[in-house]
Amino acid sequence: MSVYNDAQRVQASVASILGQTFTDFEFIVINDGSTDGTGEILDLLAAQDGRLQVIHQENTGLTKALIRGCATAKGEFIARQDADDYSLPDRLGQQLALINSNSRLGFVSCTTQYIGPQGEPLSIIKRSETPEHATQELLHHRQGPPAHGSVLFRSSVYDAVSGYRPEFYFAQDSDLWLRMAQKVQFASVPAVLYVHRREMGSTSGLNRVIQARFGELGQLCKTARLQGKSEVPYLEEAQHLRTQILTRRGQKETPDRRALARAAYFLGSQLLTNGDRRAIGYLWQTVSLCPTHWRSWCRLAQSLVQFPFAKVHSLTY
């Protein structure tokens, strides 16, 4: 696990791993230059459980932190976990049972519950438990693991495909899964064993475009490999984008109001579909951020009809 400035949630995330029914593991956490007290929390937790190993370093970004963590790991398998997510108690046990049931399986995931910023249930994402089908869906229909942190893989497979690639500042997970899926099979445990939190975030418009491009570059690399062509042009572009991000890091950016509005609209719409009155707050947030977003006005009106006496709570991000 890599964590950067997540003091509010890191303790619960770590506890969800240390509380697994399968207990024979080392838990490596990279504190990637946190300045909010995260490091102190991790040190206290490590003093209470010898399985937890904390590595403190200057901020390098998620990809390089994960590269260091995987290089430190000594186990036959490596499982991921994100700092604001949590795993259900039987996650590791069930994933190990699945991957050990078939020698052709190189990495596995599990059905994942998506939740909102305040823990609101959003949706459940499931992938096939049949290796042949799940692998084809990943390779050809972009239906990979529901969340980066939901995956467990063989260390030998990780090493065979050269692990996370530092060029991919974003989309490092999908690039890795695509390379693995061309060597081994993928499958997913049908039970809900991982909970992934969807945050509102404050990503700038430029970063959103860059994130999307990293995902496209991973797909282009896959196509190049399948066609026997060189990945170098795409890796060079990924490295160029990474350099842009590092150059701009630390500069104050104005939050993209439209991006925040889209995030609020997604959360509000999903909650409304679920019959959750908390949808109203997110939809109010949407129209406040972007008054010309006409769909949000329609959804807001729908929510007020559906929940006429609901209180609108202030949302802060």
C-alpha positions in Angstrom: 0.0 0.0 0.0 1.1 3.5 -0.8 -0.3 6.4 1.1 0.1 10.2 0.8 -1.7 12.5 3.2 -4.6 10.3 4.2 -4.5 10.5 8.0 -8.3 10.5 8.1 -8.7 7.0 6.7 -5.4 5.2 6.7 -5.9 3.6 10.1 -9.2 1.9 9.1 -7.6 0.8 5.8 -4.6 -0.8 7.6 -6.9 -2.4 10.2 -8.9 -4.1 7.5 -5.7 -5.9 6.3 -4.3 -6.7 9.7 -7.8 -8.1 10.6 -7.8 -10.7 7.8 -8.8 -14.3 8.6 -5.6 -15.3 6.6 -2.8 -14.1 8.8 0.5 -15.3 7.3 1.7 -12.1 5.5 3.9 -9.1 5.7 2.1 -5.8 5.2 4.4 -3.2 3.5 3.2 0.4 3.5 5.0 3.2 1.7 4.5 6.5 3.3 5.0 8.6 0.2 6.1 11.9 1.8 2.9 12.6 3.8 2.8 15.9 5.8 -0.5 15.5 7.6 0.5 13.0 10.4 0.0 9.9 8.3 3.5 8.7 9.0 3.1 9.0 12.8 -0.2 7.0 12.6 1.5 4.3 10.6 4.5 4.1 13.1 2.1 3.6 16.0 0.2 0.8 14.2 3.5 -0.9 13.3 4.6 -0.8 16.9 1.4 -2.9 17.7 1.7 -5.5 14.9 5.0 -6.9 13.7 3.6 -7.8 10.3 3.4 -4.1 9.4 6.5 -2.6 7.8 6.4 1.1 7.2 8.8 2.7 4.7 9.1 6.5 4.8 10.3 8.3 1.7 10.1 11.6 -0.1 7.0 12.0 -2.3 7.5 10.2 -5.7 4.0 9.5 -6.7 2.0 6.2 -6.6 3.8 4.3 -9.3 7.3 4.6 -8.0 6.1 4.0 -4.4 4.5 0.7 -5.6 7.6 -0.3 -7.5 9.6 0.1 -4.2 7.0 -1.8 -2.2 6.8 -4.7 -4.6 10.6 -4.8 -4.7 10.6 -5.1 -0.9 8.0 -7.8 -0.8 9.3 -11.3 -0.1 6.1 -13.4 -0.5 5.0 -15.7 -3.2 2.0 -13.5 -3.8 1.5 -9.7 -3.6 -1.9 -8.1 -2.8 -2.7 -4.5 -3.3 -4.7 -2.2 -1.0 -5.5 1.5 -1.4 -5.3 3.8 1.6 -8.9 5.1 1.5 -10.4 1.7 0.7 -10.9 -1.3 2.9 -11.0 -5.1 2.6 -13.5 -7.5 4.1 -12.0 -10.0 6.5 -12.0 -13.0 4.2 -10.6 -11.2 1.1 -7.0 -12.6 1.2 -8.1 -16.1 2.1 -10.7 -16.4 -0.7 -8.4 -14.8 -3.3 -5.6 -17.2 -2.4 -7.9 -20.1 -2.6 -9.0 -19.1 -6.1 -5.5 -18.4 -7.5 -4.2 -21.7 -6.0 -7.0 -23.6 -7.7 -5.6 -23.1 -11.2 -1.9 -22.8 -12.1 -2.8 -20.8 -15.2 -4.2 -18.0 -13.0 -1.6 -15.2 -12.5 -3.8 -12.5 -10.9 -7.2 -12.3 -9.3 -9.6 -9.7 -8.1 -13.0 -9.8 -6.3 -16.4 -8.3 -6.5 -16.1 -4.7 -5.3 -18.6 -2.4 -3.5 -18.2 1.3 -4.6 -19.1 3.8 -1.9 -19.3 7.6 -1.9 -17.1 10.1 0.1 -19.2 9.6 3.2 -19.6 5.9 2.8 -22.8 6.0 0.8 -23.4 2.7 -1.1 -23.2 3.4 -4.8 -22.8 0.2 -6.9 -21.4 -3.3 -6.9 -18.9 -4.2 -9.7 -18.4 -7.8 -10.6 -16.1 -9.6 -13.0 -16.3 -13.2 -14.2 -15.0 -16.0 -12.1 -14.3 -18.0 -15.3 -10.7 -17.4 -16.3 -11.1 -17.7 -20.0 -14.0 -15.2 -20.1 -12.6 -12.8 -17.6 -9.2 -12.7 -19.4 -10.9 -12.0 -22.8 -13.1 -9.3 -21.3 -10.0 -7.6 -19.8 -8.0 -7.8 -23.0 -10.7 -6.8 -25.5 -13.4 -5.0 -23.7 -11.6 -3.1 -20.9 -13.4 -5.0 -18.2 -10.5 -5.4 -15.8 -10.4 -5.5 -12.0 -13.0 -3.2 -10.4 -10.4 -1.4 -8.4 -6.6 -1.3 -8.3 -6.5 -2.2 -4.7 -8.7 -5.3 -5.2 -6.0 -7.4 -6.9 -3.7 -10.2 -5.7 -1.1 -11.5 -8.1 1.8 -14.0 -8.2 5.2 -12.3 -7.6 6.7 -14.5 -10.3 4.2 -13.1 -12.9 4.8 -9.5 -11.7 8.6 -10.0 -12.3 8.1 -11.8 -15.6 6.4 -8.8 -17.1 8.8 -6.3 -15.4 6.2 -5.0 -12.9 4.8 -1.5 -12.8 6.4 0.8 -15.4 7.6 4.2 -14.1 6.6 5.9 -17.3 2.9 5.5 -16.3 2.3 8.2 -13.6 -1.4 7.3 -14.1 -3.1 4.1 -15.3 -0.1 2.1 -14.0 -2.5 -0.6 -12.9 -4.3 -1.1 -16.3 -1.0 -1.2 -18.1 0.2 -3.9 -15.7 -3.0 -6.0 -16.0 -2.9 -5.9 -19.8 0.7 -7.2 -19.8 -0.1 -9.9 -17.3 -3.2 -11.0 -19.2 -1.1 -11.6 -22.3 1.0 -14.1 -20.3 -1.5 -15.7 -17.8 -5.2 -15.8 -17.0 -7.3 -13.5 -14.8 -10.4 -14.3 -12.7 -12.4 -12.8 -9.9 -13.9 -14.1 -6.6 -17.7 -13.6 -6.9 -18.1 -12.5 -3.3 -17.9 -8.8 -2.3 -14.6 -8.6 -0.5 -13.3 -5.1 -1.3 -14.8 -1.6 -0.8 -13.6 1.2 -3.0 -14.3 4.8 -2.2 -15.2 7.3 -4.9 -14.0 10.8 -3.9 -15.2 14.1 -5.3 -11.5 15.1 -5.8 -10.2 18.4 -7.1 -8.5 17.3 -10.3 -7.7 20.1 -12.8 -9.1 19.9 -16.3 -5.6 19.3 -17.7 -4.9 16.4 -15.3 -8.2 14.8 -16.4 -7.0 14.9 -20.0 -3.6 13.5 -19.1 -5.1 10.7 -17.0 -7.3 9.7 -19.9 -4.3 9.7 -22.3 -2.3 7.4 -20.0 -5.1 4.9 -20.2 -5.1 5.2 -24.0 -1.3 4.7 -24.1 -1.7 1.5 -22.1 -4.1 0.2 -24.7 -1.9 1.3 -27.6 1.0 -0.5 -26.0 -1.1 -3.7 -25.8 -2.0 -3.4 -29.5 1.6 -2.9 -30.4 2.6 -6.0 -28.6 -0.1 -8.0 -30.2 1.0 -6.8 -33.6 4.7 -7.4 -32.9 5.4 -3.7 -33.1 7.5 -1.5 -30.8 5.9 0.1 -27.7 8.7 2.7 -27.6 6.8 5.7 -29.1 4.0 5.2 -26.6 6.3 4.8 -23.6 8.2 7.9 -24.7 4.9 9.8 -24.8 4.0 8.5 -21.3 7.4 9.6 -20.0 6.9 13.0 -21.5 3.5 13.3 -19.8 5.0 12.2 -16.6 7.6 14.9 -16.8 4.9 17.5 -17.4 3.1 16.4 -14.3 6.3 16.5 -12.2 7.2 19.9 -13.5 3.8 21.3 -12.6 3.6 19.5 -9.2 3.5 21.9 -6.3 2.0 24.7 -8.5 -1.3 26.0 -7.2 -4.1 24.9 -9.5 -7.6 26.2 -9.7 -10.0 23.3 -9.1 -12.0 22.5 -12.3 -15.6 23.4 -11.3 -17.0 21.4 -14.3 -15.1 18.3 -13.2 -16.3 18.7 -9.7 -19.8 19.2 -11.0 -19.6 16.0 -13.1 -18.4 14.1 -10.0 -21.2 15.4 -7.9 -23.7 14.6 -10.6 -22.4 11.0 -10.9 -22.7 10.5 -7.1 -26.1 12.2 -7.0 -27.5 10.2 -9.9 -26.3 6.9 -8.6 -27.7 7.6 -5.1 -31.0 8.7 -6.6 -31.2 5.4 -8.6 -30.5 3.6 -5.4 -33.4 5.4 -3.7 -31.0 7.2 -1.3 -32.2 10.7 -0.2 -28.5 11.8 0.2 -28.6 12.3 -3.6 -30.2 15.7 -3.1 -27.1 17.2 -1.5 -24.8 16.1 -4.4 -27.3 17.4 -7.0 -27.5 20.7 -5.2 -23.8 20.8 -5.3 -23.9 20.1 -9.1 -26.1 23.0 -9.9 -24.2 25.3 -7.6 -20.9 24.5 -9.4 -22.4 24.5 -12.9 -25.8 26.2 -13.2 -25.9 25.4 -16.9 -25.8 21.6 -16.3 -29.4 21.1 -17.3 -29.5 17.3 -16.6 -28.6 18.0 -13.0 -31.6 20.4 -12.7 -33.8 17.6 -14.0 -32.3 15.1 -11.6 -32.6 17.5 -8.7 -36.3 18.1 -9.4 -36.8 14.4 -9.6 -35.1 13.9 -6.2 -37.2 16.6 -4.5 -40.3 14.9 -5.8 -39.1 11.5 -4.6 -37.9 12.9 -1.2 -40.1 16.0 -0.6 -39.2 16.4 3.1 -35.5 15.6 2.9 -33.1 17.9 4.6 -30.2 19.3 2.4 -27.0 19.0 4.3 -24.0 21.2 3.5 -21.3 19.3 1.6 -17.7 20.3 1.9 -14.8 19.0 -0.3 
